[in-house]
Amino acid sequence: MKRSVLRRDVAPLTLLFAALVVATIVVDAVLHRLELASVGRYLGIPGVLLILLSLGYSLRKHQLLTRGQPGRWLQFHKIVAWFGSLLVLVHAGIHFHAVLPWLATGAMLVNVASGLTGVFLLQRARRHVDLKKKLLLAEGLSAGAVEARLEADATTLEWLKRWRTIHLPIAAAFGTLALGHIVAVFVFWGWR
């Protein structure tokens, strides 16, 4: 039985995002319950380091790293960035002390959402084109005829592959805001 788009594609990505929010609330609540809320203050550091580590996928994709399969790097990117985001969100907590950290947190959440959305759209489009190609070949059309019939879909797929042109500026905005927050912490830290 064929699963719906909602169950196959949208639900898992939505659940991943919701799990990030729920895990943040749970970890923050546990830290408060154990009277370790101050630990959250320092979780931003490993969180940012994990997010930076997740950029290994981009380095591999642009062949600046040559080891490992791109698919494995993508999985690594998703997992490590998710946990890094969790730590940063726990670090942010529900405390409002300044605008810059909240802008960075908001940019990070938009970045996570754009990454999940891009993955969803691209996977969905690839499956659609692959299925259509198989069906046309099964009807007996030649490879050239199939290619001609799928030209619009193939063009659309190529455009969807460029979703990173949206995701990357959002990631850059997050990185800039996070860096601004980090610099501000060092500038205004009570160094006693």
Helices and strands as residue ranges (DSSP letters): H 5-5, I 6-10, H 11-33, H 37-42, H 44-54, H 56-61, H 70-92, H 99-138, H 143-149, H 151-160, G 161-163, H 164-188
